[in-house]
Amino acid sequence: MPFPDALKGNPKCIFFTDFDGTITLQDSNDFMTDNLGFGEARRKQLNADCLDGRVSFREIFTEMLASISTPLPACIDTLLANITLDPHFTTFFHWATAHDIPVIVLSSGMRPIIRALLSKLVGDEAFTIEIICNEAILRPGKTVDQPDGWTIQFHDDSGFGHDKSLAIRPYREAVQKMGEDRPVLLYAGDGVSDLSAARETDLLFAKRGRDLVTYCEREDVPFTVFGDWSEILETTKRIYEGKTSVGEVAKEGAEEVKEGEAEKGEEKETTK
């Protein structure tokens, strides 16, 4: 349901989410790069460079995908055989649908891959989920079944290739005019492609142990952590039912991260 239709009926929440590594347990683009492209070591170095601001996500993602010569249908078949869904996402999606909470996927991945994976992992209901993402297109003079026959078409001209904040911002601007009884904007993500979205919603769910947590800590972005979608569902229910606020959840998240860092420090001291 595109903007502004998702605001009709004044839903209590609107949930934006990354796809790869957030809805799925593995990142499909990382998997292709590691297994069909230039490999894990180079990819991890590029991710670190992006996180430190030395290169843009658009640059590293272009390099990653350029290293993959496998035809797109074969790439999709490989991913369908290897990528798995967070087992709790479908439960969350069913609950959100029953409570009129729009779920909007914001992905730096490509539509044919995302649609194929969602269709397999969620079923026909997946076609009701709005997806804002990049596209996969044919190279000039090539067919889809040829090696090096496809490339990415980015969603916009930003350094992210798909600046997710641009999709969220119209919602944020609209709900700010609604007063206190407005939808709560939520976002879940895990990695460097989510950096642009990190400040745009009322609460950010960052996957425990992933790059997005590192960024939020460094940039002082309020967030809470999650391990899987059962935790997201529990927290979203509490917000929906008025049992907690996004501020309280963010405070709890900050305390959990600090406790985790303290425990790591104690472990290092013990093992010296």
C-alpha positions as CSV (number, residue, x, y, z in Angstrom):
1,M,0.0,0.0,0.0
2,P,1.9,3.1,-1.2
3,F,2.0,6.5,0.4
4,P,-0.3,8.1,1.3
5,D,-2.7,5.2,1.2
6,A,-1.0,3.5,4.1
7,L,-2.1,6.3,6.4
8,K,-5.8,5.8,5.6
9,G,-7.6,4.7,8.7
10,N,-4.9,6.2,10.9
11,P,-3.1,2.9,11.8
12,K,-1.5,2.8,15.2
13,C,1.8,1.8,13.7
14,I,3.5,1.6,10.4
15,F,6.4,-0.9,10.1
16,F,9.2,-0.4,7.7
17,T,11.8,-3.2,7.4
18,D,14.9,-4.1,5.6
19,F,14.8,-7.5,3.8
20,D,18.2,-9.2,3.6
21,G,19.5,-10.4,6.9
22,T,16.5,-8.9,8.6
23,I,13.5,-10.8,7.3
24,T,15.8,-13.5,6.0
25,L,18.5,-15.2,8.2
26,Q,21.1,-14.7,5.5
27,D,21.8,-11.8,3.2
28,S,21.1,-12.9,-0.4
29,N,23.4,-10.3,-1.9
30,D,26.3,-11.3,0.5
31,F,25.6,-15.0,-0.3
32,M,25.8,-14.4,-4.0
33,T,29.0,-12.4,-3.6
34,D,30.6,-14.9,-1.3
35,N,29.7,-17.9,-3.4
36,L,29.3,-16.7,-7.0
37,G,31.4,-13.5,-6.9
38,F,34.8,-12.3,-5.5
39,G,34.3,-13.9,-2.1
40,E,33.8,-13.2,1.6
41,A,37.1,-11.5,2.4
42,R,36.8,-8.7,-0.1
43,R,33.1,-8.2,0.7
44,K,33.8,-7.8,4.4
45,Q,36.6,-5.3,3.7
46,L,34.2,-3.3,1.5
47,N,31.5,-3.3,4.2
48,A,34.1,-2.1,6.8
49,D,35.2,0.7,4.4
50,C,31.6,1.8,4.0
51,L,30.8,1.7,7.7
52,D,33.8,4.0,8.3
53,G,32.7,6.4,5.6
54,R,35.6,5.8,3.2
55,V,33.3,4.7,0.3
56,S,29.6,4.8,-0.4
57,F,27.2,1.9,-0.2
58,R,26.4,2.4,-3.9
59,E,30.1,2.0,-4.8
60,I,30.7,-1.2,-2.8
61,F,27.4,-2.8,-3.9
62,T,28.2,-2.1,-7.6
63,E,31.5,-3.8,-7.2
64,M,30.0,-6.7,-5.4
65,L,27.4,-7.4,-8.1
66,A,29.8,-6.8,-10.9
67,S,31.9,-9.7,-9.6
68,I,28.9,-12.1,-10.3
69,S,28.7,-13.4,-13.8
70,T,26.1,-16.1,-13.2
71,P,22.8,-15.6,-15.1
72,L,20.0,-14.1,-13.0
73,P,17.7,-17.2,-13.1
74,A,20.6,-19.4,-11.9
75,C,21.3,-16.8,-9.1
76,I,17.7,-17.0,-8.0
77,D,17.7,-20.8,-8.0
78,T,20.8,-20.8,-5.9
79,L,19.2,-18.3,-3.4
80,L,16.0,-20.2,-3.2
81,A,18.0,-23.3,-2.2
82,N,20.0,-21.6,0.4
83,I,18.3,-18.5,1.9
84,T,15.9,-19.1,4.8
85,L,13.3,-16.9,6.4
86,D,13.3,-15.8,10.1
87,P,10.9,-18.4,11.4
88,H,8.9,-15.7,13.3
89,F,8.4,-13.2,10.5
90,T,5.3,-14.8,9.2
91,T,3.7,-14.7,12.6
92,F,4.6,-11.0,12.9
93,F,3.2,-10.4,9.4
94,H,-0.1,-12.1,10.2
95,W,-0.5,-10.2,13.5
96,A,0.3,-6.9,11.7
97,T,-2.2,-7.6,9.0
98,A,-4.9,-8.5,11.5
99,H,-4.3,-5.2,13.3
100,D,-4.2,-3.0,10.2
101,I,-0.5,-2.3,10.5
102,P,1.1,-1.7,7.1
103,V,4.4,-3.6,6.5
104,I,6.6,-1.9,4.0
105,V,9.9,-3.5,2.8
106,L,12.7,-1.1,2.0
107,S,15.5,-3.0,0.4
108,S,18.8,-2.4,-1.4
109,G,18.3,-5.7,-3.1
110,M,16.6,-6.3,-6.4
111,R,12.9,-6.9,-7.0
112,P,13.1,-10.3,-8.9
113,I,15.1,-11.8,-6.1
114,I,13.0,-10.4,-3.2
115,R,9.7,-11.4,-4.8
116,A,11.0,-14.9,-5.5
117,L,12.2,-15.4,-1.9
118,L,9.1,-13.9,-0.3
119,S,6.8,-15.9,-2.5
120,K,8.6,-19.1,-1.5
121,L,9.1,-18.3,2.2
122,V,5.8,-16.5,3.0
123,G,3.4,-17.7,0.2
124,D,0.9,-15.8,-1.9
125,E,0.3,-13.3,1.0
126,A,3.7,-11.9,0.2
127,F,2.2,-10.1,-2.8
128,T,0.3,-7.8,-0.5
129,I,3.6,-6.5,1.0
130,E,4.7,-3.2,-0.5
131,I,8.4,-3.4,-1.7
132,I,10.5,-0.4,-2.5
133,C,13.8,-1.5,-3.9
134,N,16.3,-1.6,-6.7
135,E,15.7,-3.4,-10.0
136,A,17.6,-6.0,-12.0
137,I,17.8,-5.1,-15.7
138,L,19.4,-6.7,-18.8
139,R,22.7,-5.4,-20.1
140,P,22.5,-4.1,-23.7
141,G,22.6,-6.9,-26.3
142,K,22.3,-9.6,-23.6
143,T,19.6,-12.1,-22.6
144,V,18.7,-13.1,-19.1
145,D,20.2,-16.6,-19.5
146,Q,23.6,-15.4,-20.6
147,P,26.6,-14.9,-18.3
148,D,27.0,-11.2,-17.4
149,G,23.5,-10.7,-18.8
150,W,22.2,-8.5,-16.0
151,T,23.0,-5.6,-13.8
152,I,21.5,-3.5,-11.1
153,Q,19.3,-0.4,-11.7
154,F,19.5,1.7,-8.6
155,H,16.3,3.2,-7.2
156,D,17.8,6.7,-7.0
157,D,20.9,8.8,-7.5
158,S,22.1,8.8,-3.9
159,G,25.3,7.4,-2.5
160,F,23.1,4.5,-1.1
161,G,21.7,3.6,-4.5
162,H,18.4,3.4,-2.6
163,D,18.2,6.1,0.1
164,K,15.7,4.5,2.4
165,S,15.2,7.7,4.3
166,L,13.5,9.2,1.2
167,A,10.8,6.6,1.4
168,I,10.2,7.1,5.1
169,R,10.3,10.9,5.2
170,P,6.9,11.6,3.6
171,Y,5.4,9.4,6.3
172,R,7.3,11.2,9.0
173,E,6.3,14.6,7.7
174,A,2.7,13.6,7.5
175,V,2.4,12.0,10.9
176,Q,4.1,15.0,12.5
177,K,1.0,17.1,11.5
178,M,-1.5,14.6,13.1
179,G,-0.9,15.4,16.8
180,E,-0.5,12.9,19.6
181,D,-2.9,10.3,18.2
182,R,-0.7,9.5,15.2
183,P,0.9,6.3,13.9
184,V,4.2,5.2,15.5
185,L,6.8,4.7,12.8
186,L,9.0,1.6,13.3
187,Y,12.0,0.3,11.4
188,A,14.0,-3.0,11.5
189,G,17.4,-3.5,9.9
190,D,20.8,-5.0,10.3
191,G,23.5,-3.5,8.2
192,V,25.2,-0.7,6.2
193,S,22.3,-0.4,3.7
194,D,20.1,0.8,6.6
195,L,22.3,3.7,7.7
196,S,20.2,6.3,5.9
197,A,17.0,5.1,7.6
198,A,18.4,4.9,11.1
199,R,17.2,8.4,12.2
200,E,13.9,8.6,10.3
201,T,11.5,6.6,12.5
202,D,10.3,6.8,16.1
203,L,12.1,3.5,17.0
204,L,14.8,1.5,15.3
205,F,15.1,-2.2,15.8
206,A,18.8,-3.1,15.1
207,K,19.8,-6.8,14.8
208,R,22.0,-7.9,17.7
209,G,25.7,-8.2,16.8
210,R,25.4,-6.6,13.3
211,D,26.9,-3.5,11.7
212,L,23.8,-1.3,12.3
213,V,24.3,-1.6,16.1
214,T,27.9,-0.4,15.8
215,Y,26.7,2.6,13.7
216,C,23.9,3.5,16.1
217,E,26.2,3.4,19.2
218,R,28.8,5.5,17.4
219,E,26.3,8.1,16.1
220,D,24.1,8.1,19.3
221,V,21.0,7.0,17.4
222,P,18.2,5.7,19.7
223,F,17.5,2.1,19.1
224,T,16.7,-1.3,20.6
225,V,18.2,-4.6,19.6
226,F,16.5,-7.8,18.4
227,G,17.6,-11.4,17.7
228,D,14.5,-12.5,15.7
229,W,11.0,-11.4,14.8
230,S,9.5,-12.9,18.0
231,E,11.2,-10.1,19.9
232,I,10.1,-7.5,17.4
233,L,6.5,-8.8,17.7
234,E,6.5,-8.7,21.5
235,T,7.8,-5.2,21.6
236,T,5.5,-3.9,18.8
237,K,2.5,-5.5,20.7
238,R,3.5,-3.6,23.9
239,I,3.7,-0.3,21.9
240,Y,0.4,-1.0,20.1
241,E,-1.4,-1.8,23.3
242,G,0.0,1.3,25.1
243,K,1.9,-0.7,27.6
244,T,5.2,1.0,26.8
245,S,6.5,3.9,24.7
246,V,9.2,4.1,22.1
247,G,11.3,6.2,24.5
248,E,11.1,3.5,27.2
249,V,12.0,0.7,24.7
250,A,15.0,2.7,23.4
251,K,16.2,3.2,27.0
252,E,15.9,-0.5,27.7
253,G,17.8,-1.2,24.5
254,A,20.6,1.1,25.5
255,E,20.9,-0.6,28.9
256,E,21.0,-4.0,27.3
257,V,23.8,-2.9,25.0
258,K,25.8,-1.5,27.9
259,E,25.3,-4.6,29.9
260,G,26.5,-6.7,26.9
261,E,29.6,-4.5,26.6
262,A,30.3,-4.8,30.3
263,E,30.0,-8.6,30.1
264,K,32.5,-8.7,27.1
265,G,34.9,-6.5,29.1
266,E,34.7,-8.9,32.1
267,E,35.3,-11.9,29.7
268,K,38.4,-10.2,28.2
269,E,39.8,-9.4,31.7
270,T,39.2,-13.0,32.8
271,T,41.0,-14.5,29.7
272,K,44.1,-12.3,29.8
